[in-house]
C-alpha cells in the first residue's frame, strides 16, 4: 500500500487564493508558474529507504518513505460536495515501460484490451492507494498500424497526468456549485454516474471527472 499526493499548477493568483486543499484524504497543492498541468507527484512507499526525485518519462516523481510526510490529511467535504478522490490517472506513451520505472512495486492489475481485429490494444495498470481507491496508468491513444509490416508508434510526448476522478455526494448539487453549463453530459462509468468538468472553460489544465454515489445496479 502506498500514499500519493499531487502538486497541481495554477495561476499565481489562484495559488495565493487557494493554496493547499484537501479532497478526502488526498492533499492537493496549487502552485504558481507559467507551465500548465500537473508537473510532479509525490508517493510514500515502504520500499523507500531515502527520499529520491526521479524523472519517469517526463513526469517528475518524488519518492519518500511511508509516513515521512506526516499525518494523513484529515477528510474534508468541500462546499461543492466533493468527499474523496476515487482515482488519479497518468497517461503514458508506453505503459509497460512506465511500470518498469516506477519504484512502487508490481501493480494489482495489469491488462491489455486487445482490439477485435487483433491489432494493438490499450494497456492499463492499477495500484491500491491510501486516501483514494486506486492509482492508474494507461496508454495514450494508439494510432492504427501502418501497412501491416511495422507497428505504429505507441504514443507521443511525455507521460502526463490525465485526470482526477472525484467522488461527490450529489452530481446535481455539484452541478449547482460548479455551474451546470460547466459540466458535460452524464454517463455511467465504473458503477457511478460520471460527469466531466469542462476544464478548458474554467482554465483547468488537468481533466477532472465528478462521480456520484454507487448505482444500485452496479456489480460489486
PASE-439463 format. One record per residue (C-alpha): z, x, y. Coordinates in nm, 2 decimals. Example, Ala and Ser with C-alpha at 12.3 -4.5 7.8 and 13.67 -1.06 7.14 Angstrom:
<site z="0.78" x="1.23" y="-0.45"/>
<site z="0.71" x="1.37" y="-0.11"/>
//
This chain:
<site z="0.00" x="0.00" y="0.00"/>
<site z="-0.09" x="0.13" y="0.35"/>
<site z="-0.03" x="0.02" y="0.70"/>
<site z="-0.30" x="0.02" y="0.97"/>
<site z="-0.33" x="-0.01" y="1.35"/>
<site z="-0.63" x="-0.02" y="1.58"/>
<site z="-0.69" x="0.11" y="1.93"/>
<site z="-0.94" x="-0.13" y="2.10"/>
<site z="-1.11" x="0.00" y="2.41"/>
<site z="-1.14" x="-0.24" y="2.71"/>
<site z="-1.19" x="-0.20" y="3.08"/>
<site z="-0.91" x="-0.02" y="3.28"/>
<site z="-0.82" x="-0.34" y="3.44"/>
<site z="-0.78" x="-0.52" y="3.11"/>
<site z="-0.58" x="-0.24" y="2.97"/>
<site z="-0.35" x="-0.25" y="3.27"/>
<site z="-0.30" x="-0.62" y="3.24"/>
<site z="-0.28" x="-0.65" y="2.86"/>
<site z="-0.18" x="-0.31" y="2.73"/>
<site z="-0.04" x="-0.34" y="2.37"/>
<site z="-0.05" x="-0.68" y="2.20"/>
<site z="0.07" x="-0.77" y="1.85"/>
<site z="-0.11" x="-1.01" y="1.62"/>
<site z="0.12" x="-1.10" y="1.34"/>
<site z="0.25" x="-0.76" y="1.22"/>
<site z="-0.05" x="-0.55" y="1.35"/>
<site z="-0.02" x="-0.37" y="1.68"/>
<site z="-0.34" x="-0.36" y="1.89"/>
<site z="-0.36" x="-0.11" y="2.18"/>
<site z="-0.61" x="-0.18" y="2.46"/>
<site z="-0.71" x="0.14" y="2.65"/>
<site z="-0.95" x="0.20" y="2.94"/>
<site z="-1.27" x="0.40" y="2.93"/>
<site z="-1.64" x="0.40" y="2.96"/>
<site z="-1.73" x="0.37" y="2.59"/>
<site z="-1.70" x="0.02" y="2.44"/>
<site z="-1.58" x="-0.07" y="2.09"/>
<site z="-1.31" x="0.05" y="1.85"/>
<site z="-1.31" x="0.43" y="1.88"/>
<site z="-1.04" x="0.51" y="1.63"/>
<site z="-0.79" x="0.36" y="1.40"/>
<site z="-0.46" x="0.48" y="1.25"/>
<site z="-0.33" x="0.44" y="0.90"/>
<site z="0.00" x="0.52" y="0.74"/>
<site z="0.00" x="0.61" y="0.37"/>
<site z="0.25" x="0.75" y="0.12"/>
<site z="-0.01" x="1.01" y="0.02"/>
<site z="0.00" x="1.18" y="0.36"/>
<site z="0.22" x="1.49" y="0.40"/>
<site z="0.14" x="1.58" y="0.76"/>
<site z="-0.05" x="1.39" y="1.04"/>
<site z="-0.42" x="1.47" y="1.05"/>
<site z="-0.71" x="1.33" y="1.26"/>
<site z="-1.04" x="1.32" y="1.08"/>
<site z="-1.39" x="1.20" y="1.16"/>
<site z="-1.52" x="0.96" y="0.90"/>
<site z="-1.90" x="0.93" y="0.97"/>
<site z="-1.84" x="0.89" y="1.34"/>
<site z="-1.53" x="0.68" y="1.35"/>
<site z="-1.20" x="0.87" y="1.42"/>
<site z="-0.91" x="0.82" y="1.18"/>
<site z="-0.55" x="0.94" y="1.23"/>
<site z="-0.37" x="0.96" y="0.90"/>
<site z="0.01" x="0.95" y="0.92"/>
<site z="0.29" x="0.94" y="0.66"/>
<site z="0.41" x="0.59" y="0.57"/>
<site z="0.68" x="0.47" y="0.82"/>
<site z="0.62" x="0.75" y="1.07"/>
<site z="0.50" x="0.51" y="1.33"/>
<site z="0.85" x="0.34" y="1.35"/>
<site z="0.95" x="-0.01" y="1.25"/>
<site z="0.67" x="-0.25" y="1.18"/>
<site z="0.57" x="-0.47" y="1.48"/>
<site z="0.75" x="-0.80" y="1.49"/>
<site z="0.54" x="-1.10" y="1.41"/>
<site z="0.43" x="-1.28" y="1.72"/>
<site z="0.24" x="-1.61" y="1.77"/>
<site z="0.01" x="-1.60" y="2.07"/>
<site z="-0.05" x="-1.88" y="2.31"/>
<site z="-0.39" x="-1.93" y="2.16"/>
<site z="-0.23" x="-1.99" y="1.82"/>
<site z="-0.31" x="-1.65" y="1.66"/>
<site z="-0.05" x="-1.57" y="1.40"/>
<site z="-0.18" x="-1.28" y="1.20"/>
<site z="-0.48" x="-1.05" y="1.12"/>
<site z="-0.64" x="-1.16" y="0.80"/>
<site z="-0.86" x="-0.85" y="0.77"/>
<site z="-1.05" x="-0.58" y="0.96"/>
<site z="-1.40" x="-0.48" y="0.86"/>
<site z="-1.57" x="-0.15" y="0.91"/>
<site z="-1.95" x="-0.15" y="0.87"/>
<site z="-2.09" x="0.17" y="0.72"/>
<site z="-2.43" x="0.33" y="0.67"/>
<site z="-2.32" x="0.43" y="0.32"/>
<site z="-2.01" x="0.26" y="0.19"/>
<site z="-1.96" x="0.48" y="-0.12"/>
<site z="-1.98" x="0.79" y="0.10"/>
<site z="-1.72" x="0.65" y="0.34"/>
<site z="-1.49" x="0.56" y="0.05"/>
<site z="-1.51" x="0.92" y="-0.07"/>
<site z="-1.40" x="1.04" y="0.27"/>
<site z="-1.11" x="0.80" y="0.33"/>
<site z="-0.77" x="0.96" y="0.22"/>
<site z="-0.62" x="0.63" y="0.12"/>
<site z="-0.67" x="0.61" y="-0.25"/>
<site z="-0.91" x="0.40" y="-0.45"/>
<site z="-0.99" x="0.05" y="-0.33"/>
<site z="-0.85" x="-0.25" y="-0.51"/>
<site z="-1.21" x="-0.39" y="-0.53"/>
<site z="-1.55" x="-0.22" y="-0.50"/>
<site z="-1.86" x="-0.42" y="-0.58"/>
<site z="-2.23" x="-0.42" y="-0.51"/>
<site z="-2.41" x="-0.75" y="-0.47"/>
<site z="-2.75" x="-0.69" y="-0.62"/>
<site z="-3.05" x="-0.88" y="-0.49"/>
<site z="-3.21" x="-1.13" y="-0.72"/>
<site z="-3.53" x="-0.92" y="-0.73"/>
<site z="-3.34" x="-0.62" y="-0.85"/>
<site z="-3.35" x="-0.44" y="-0.52"/>
<site z="-3.07" x="-0.26" y="-0.34"/>
<site z="-2.78" x="-0.48" y="-0.25"/>
<site z="-2.48" x="-0.48" y="-0.03"/>
<site z="-2.17" x="-0.27" y="-0.13"/>
<site z="-1.82" x="-0.35" y="-0.01"/>
<site z="-1.47" x="-0.23" y="-0.09"/>
<site z="-1.12" x="-0.38" y="-0.02"/>
<site z="-0.77" x="-0.24" y="0.01"/>
<site z="-0.44" x="-0.42" y="0.04"/>
<site z="-0.26" x="-0.35" y="0.37"/>
<site z="0.09" x="-0.42" y="0.51"/>
<site z="0.08" x="-0.66" y="0.81"/>
<site z="-0.25" x="-0.82" y="0.71"/>
<site z="-0.42" x="-0.94" y="0.39"/>
<site z="-0.68" x="-0.67" y="0.35"/>
<site z="-0.89" x="-0.40" y="0.49"/>
<site z="-1.26" x="-0.40" y="0.41"/>
<site z="-1.56" x="-0.17" y="0.45"/>
<site z="-1.91" x="-0.29" y="0.39"/>
<site z="-2.27" x="-0.17" y="0.42"/>
<site z="-2.47" x="-0.23" y="0.74"/>
<site z="-2.78" x="-0.45" y="0.67"/>
<site z="-3.00" x="-0.25" y="0.44"/>
<site z="-3.38" x="-0.25" y="0.51"/>
<site z="-3.61" x="-0.37" y="0.23"/>
<site z="-3.75" x="-0.10" y="0.01"/>
<site z="-4.08" x="0.05" y="0.12"/>
<site z="-4.37" x="0.09" y="-0.12"/>
<site z="-4.15" x="0.09" y="-0.42"/>
<site z="-4.16" x="0.47" y="-0.47"/>
<site z="-3.86" x="0.55" y="-0.25"/>
<site z="-3.55" x="0.36" y="-0.14"/>
<site z="-3.53" x="0.27" y="0.22"/>
<site z="-3.26" x="0.41" y="0.45"/>
<site z="-2.92" x="0.27" y="0.36"/>
<site z="-2.81" x="0.24" y="0.72"/>
<site z="-2.84" x="0.39" y="1.07"/>
<site z="-2.59" x="0.52" y="1.31"/>
<site z="-2.22" x="0.59" y="1.27"/>
<site z="-1.96" x="0.38" y="1.10"/>
<site z="-1.82" x="0.11" y="1.33"/>
<site z="-1.55" x="-0.15" y="1.34"/>
<site z="-1.75" x="-0.46" y="1.27"/>
<site z="-1.49" x="-0.74" y="1.31"/>
<site z="-1.13" x="-0.86" y="1.31"/>
<site z="-1.06" x="-1.18" y="1.13"/>
<site z="-0.76" x="-1.35" y="1.30"/>
<site z="-0.56" x="-1.64" y="1.15"/>
<site z="-0.48" x="-1.93" y="1.39"/>
<site z="-0.26" x="-2.23" y="1.34"/>
<site z="-0.54" x="-2.46" y="1.45"/>
<site z="-0.91" x="-2.39" y="1.53"/>
<site z="-0.91" x="-2.69" y="1.76"/>
<site z="-0.62" x="-2.57" y="1.97"/>
<site z="-0.75" x="-2.21" y="1.96"/>
<site z="-1.08" x="-2.35" y="2.10"/>
<site z="-0.90" x="-2.51" y="2.39"/>
<site z="-0.72" x="-2.18" y="2.47"/>
<site z="-1.03" x="-1.96" y="2.44"/>
<site z="-1.28" x="-2.22" y="2.57"/>
<site z="-1.48" x="-2.43" y="2.32"/>
<site z="-1.80" x="-2.30" y="2.48"/>
<site z="-1.70" x="-1.95" y="2.38"/>
<site z="-1.69" x="-2.04" y="2.00"/>
<site z="-1.98" x="-2.06" y="1.76"/>
<site z="-2.03" x="-2.34" y="1.52"/>
<site z="-1.76" x="-2.35" y="1.25"/>
<site z="-1.83" x="-2.28" y="0.89"/>
<site z="-1.64" x="-2.23" y="0.56"/>
<site z="-1.56" x="-1.87" y="0.46"/>
<site z="-1.32" x="-1.74" y="0.21"/>
<site z="-1.14" x="-2.07" y="0.18"/>
<site z="-1.09" x="-2.13" y="0.55"/>
<site z="-1.29" x="-2.29" y="0.83"/>
<site z="-1.41" x="-2.00" y="1.05"/>
<site z="-1.55" x="-1.97" y="1.40"/>
<site z="-1.69" x="-1.66" y="1.56"/>
<site z="-1.59" x="-1.59" y="1.92"/>
<site z="-1.90" x="-1.54" y="2.14"/>
<site z="-1.78" x="-1.19" y="2.22"/>
<site z="-2.07" x="-1.09" y="2.45"/>
<site z="-1.99" x="-1.38" y="2.68"/>
<site z="-1.63" x="-1.26" y="2.71"/>
<site z="-1.72" x="-0.89" y="2.74"/>
<site z="-1.56" x="-0.81" y="2.40"/>
<site z="-1.74" x="-0.53" y="2.21"/>
<site z="-1.60" x="-0.59" y="1.86"/>
<site z="-1.66" x="-0.91" y="1.66"/>
<site z="-1.36" x="-1.15" y="1.64"/>
<site z="-1.36" x="-1.43" y="1.39"/>
<site z="-1.09" x="-1.71" y="1.41"/>
<site z="-0.99" x="-1.87" y="1.08"/>
<site z="-0.78" x="-2.18" y="1.03"/>
<site z="-0.53" x="-2.27" y="0.76"/>
<site z="-0.64" x="-2.26" y="0.39"/>
<site z="-0.85" x="-2.55" y="0.29"/>
<site z="-0.72" x="-2.79" y="0.03"/>
<site z="-1.04" x="-2.74" y="-0.17"/>
<site z="-1.01" x="-2.36" y="-0.16"/>
<site z="-0.98" x="-2.19" y="-0.50"/>
<site z="-0.67" x="-1.97" y="-0.54"/>
//
